[in-house]
Amino acid sequence: MTDETFQAAGEPSNEAAEAAAAGTTAELEAKIAALQSELEAQKQEVLYARAETQNVRRRLEKDIADARAYASTSFARDILSVADNLSRALDSISAELREDEKLKPLVAGIEATTRELDKVFNLNSIQKVAAHGLPLDPNQHQAMIEIPHAEAEPGTVVQVLQHGYTIKDRLLRPAMVAVAKKPD
């Protein structure tokens, strides 16, 4: 049998086989290019997913640290009224009553309780907001009244009506203050 006989019998010629192989090679190259493109897209998605997971992890770690640091905020706000009442009690005792032998133990007890409360506040990073003599800071002070004052600069805190407090770097309660204004 000759080559012509094989071709006549339905066998592909060398040219036809080469054309088919070239077509198959082109298809394979197109498929490879598509797969490489898809692989790159999947790599990008994996990188974005990793970055998002890392961001979520950082946010959760920060939220946990904040929760630990500020867990006692509500309790601290509630206990501030106790500190205020102890301070008012001490302020209301006149010098004469402080010298009275019968009241000295009571005054000493109130002072000791105040010192212990201040110690607990310090251990828990609860600090008084500085106010007296400073310019009004709306982030830490709440102006309650304006008082005509010849010596102080207008806008300066001249009297603290109620102390403000912070816990770490957050404000628990603003200081309620009286602010100087120009005399009439």
C-alpha positions as CSV (number, residue, x, y, z in Angstrom):
1,M,0.0,0.0,0.0
2,T,1.2,3.4,-0.9
3,D,0.7,6.7,0.9
4,E,-2.1,7.5,-1.5
5,T,-3.9,4.3,-0.5
6,F,-3.7,5.2,3.2
7,Q,-5.0,8.7,2.5
8,A,-7.8,7.3,0.5
9,A,-8.7,4.9,3.3
10,G,-9.4,7.9,5.7
11,E,-6.0,8.2,7.2
12,P,-5.0,11.8,7.8
13,S,-2.1,13.2,5.7
14,N,1.0,14.7,7.3
15,E,-0.3,18.2,6.5
16,A,-3.7,17.5,8.1
17,A,-2.0,16.0,11.2
18,E,0.2,19.0,11.5
19,A,-2.7,21.4,11.2
20,A,-4.6,19.4,13.8
21,A,-1.6,19.4,16.1
22,A,-1.1,23.2,15.6
23,G,-4.8,23.7,16.4
24,T,-4.5,21.6,19.5
25,T,-1.3,23.4,20.6
26,A,-3.0,26.8,20.2
27,E,-6.0,25.5,22.2
28,L,-3.7,24.2,24.9
29,E,-1.8,27.5,25.0
30,A,-5.0,29.4,25.3
31,K,-6.2,27.1,28.1
32,I,-2.8,27.5,29.9
33,A,-3.0,31.3,29.6
34,A,-6.6,31.2,31.0
35,L,-5.5,28.9,33.9
36,Q,-2.5,31.2,34.7
37,S,-4.8,34.2,34.7
38,E,-7.2,32.4,37.0
39,L,-4.3,31.3,39.2
40,E,-3.2,35.0,39.5
41,A,-6.7,36.0,40.4
42,Q,-6.9,33.3,43.1
43,K,-3.5,34.4,44.5
44,Q,-4.8,37.9,44.8
45,E,-7.9,36.8,46.6
46,V,-5.8,34.7,49.0
47,L,-3.6,37.7,49.7
48,Y,-6.7,39.9,50.3
49,A,-8.2,37.3,52.6
50,R,-5.0,37.0,54.6
51,A,-4.8,40.8,54.9
52,E,-8.4,41.0,56.0
53,T,-7.9,38.2,58.5
54,Q,-4.9,40.0,60.0
55,N,-6.9,43.3,60.2
56,V,-9.8,41.5,62.0
57,R,-7.3,39.8,64.4
58,R,-5.7,43.2,65.2
59,R,-9.1,44.8,65.8
60,L,-10.1,42.0,68.0
61,E,-6.9,42.2,70.0
62,K,-7.4,46.0,70.4
63,D,-11.1,45.4,71.4
64,I,-10.0,42.8,74.0
65,A,-7.3,45.1,75.4
66,D,-9.8,48.0,75.6
67,A,-12.4,45.8,77.3
68,R,-9.8,44.8,79.9
69,A,-8.6,48.3,80.4
70,Y,-12.0,49.9,80.6
71,A,-14.1,47.1,82.1
72,S,-14.5,49.0,85.3
73,T,-15.7,52.2,83.7
74,S,-19.3,51.8,84.7
75,F,-18.4,51.0,88.3
76,A,-15.9,53.8,88.4
77,R,-18.6,56.3,87.3
78,D,-20.9,55.0,90.0
79,I,-18.2,55.3,92.8
80,L,-17.5,58.9,91.9
81,S,-20.5,60.0,93.8
82,V,-19.1,58.4,96.9
83,A,-15.9,60.3,96.4
84,D,-17.9,63.5,95.9
85,N,-19.9,62.9,99.1
86,L,-16.8,62.2,101.2
87,S,-15.2,65.4,99.8
88,R,-18.3,67.4,100.7
89,A,-18.4,65.9,104.1
90,L,-14.8,67.0,104.8
91,D,-15.4,70.4,103.3
92,S,-18.4,71.0,105.5
93,I,-16.5,70.4,108.8
94,S,-15.4,73.8,110.1
95,A,-12.1,74.4,111.8
96,E,-13.8,74.6,115.2
97,L,-15.4,71.2,114.8
98,R,-12.1,69.7,113.6
99,E,-10.6,70.7,117.0
100,D,-13.4,69.2,119.0
101,E,-12.0,66.1,120.8
102,K,-15.3,64.3,120.3
103,L,-15.3,64.7,116.5
104,K,-11.6,64.2,115.9
105,P,-12.0,60.4,115.4
106,L,-14.9,61.0,113.0
107,V,-12.9,63.5,111.0
108,A,-9.9,61.2,111.0
109,G,-12.1,58.3,109.8
110,I,-13.5,60.3,106.9
111,E,-10.0,61.5,105.9
112,A,-8.7,57.9,106.1
113,T,-11.6,56.7,103.9
114,T,-10.9,59.5,101.4
115,R,-7.2,58.6,101.3
116,E,-8.0,54.9,100.7
117,L,-10.5,55.8,98.0
118,D,-7.8,58.0,96.3
119,K,-5.3,55.1,96.6
120,V,-7.8,52.7,94.9
121,F,-8.5,55.3,92.2
122,N,-4.7,55.6,91.5
123,L,-4.3,51.8,91.4
124,N,-7.0,51.7,88.7
125,S,-5.7,54.7,86.7
126,I,-8.5,57.0,87.7
127,Q,-7.3,60.6,87.9
128,K,-8.9,63.9,88.7
129,V,-9.1,66.3,85.7
130,A,-7.0,69.4,86.2
131,A,-9.2,72.4,86.0
132,H,-8.6,75.3,88.4
133,G,-6.6,78.2,86.8
134,L,-6.6,76.5,83.4
135,P,-8.3,77.7,80.2
136,L,-11.7,76.0,79.7
137,D,-11.3,72.8,77.7
138,P,-14.6,71.6,76.4
139,N,-13.2,68.1,76.2
140,Q,-12.6,67.9,79.9
141,H,-14.6,70.7,81.5
142,Q,-18.3,71.6,81.5
143,A,-18.9,75.3,82.2
144,M,-21.8,75.7,84.5
145,I,-21.6,79.4,85.3
146,E,-19.7,82.5,84.4
147,I,-18.4,84.7,87.2
148,P,-17.2,88.3,86.6
149,H,-13.5,88.2,87.6
150,A,-11.1,91.1,87.4
151,E,-7.9,89.1,88.0
152,A,-8.5,86.0,85.8
153,E,-8.4,86.0,82.0
154,P,-11.9,85.4,80.5
155,G,-12.4,81.7,79.8
156,T,-10.3,80.6,82.7
157,V,-11.6,78.2,85.2
158,V,-11.9,80.1,88.5
159,Q,-13.8,77.5,90.6
160,V,-14.4,73.8,90.4
161,L,-17.9,72.9,91.4
162,Q,-17.5,69.2,90.9
163,H,-14.2,67.4,90.0
164,G,-14.0,65.6,86.7
165,Y,-12.2,62.2,86.4
166,T,-10.5,60.2,83.7
167,I,-9.8,56.5,83.5
168,K,-6.5,55.9,81.7
169,D,-7.0,58.2,78.7
170,R,-10.8,58.3,78.6
171,L,-13.0,60.9,80.3
172,L,-15.3,59.4,83.0
173,R,-16.9,62.7,83.9
174,P,-16.2,66.2,82.9
175,A,-15.3,68.7,85.7
176,M,-18.2,71.1,86.3
177,V,-16.6,74.5,86.6
178,A,-17.2,78.2,86.9
179,V,-15.5,80.3,84.3
180,A,-14.2,83.9,84.5
181,K,-15.7,86.6,82.4
182,K,-14.9,90.3,82.1
183,P,-16.5,92.3,84.9
184,D,-19.4,94.5,83.8
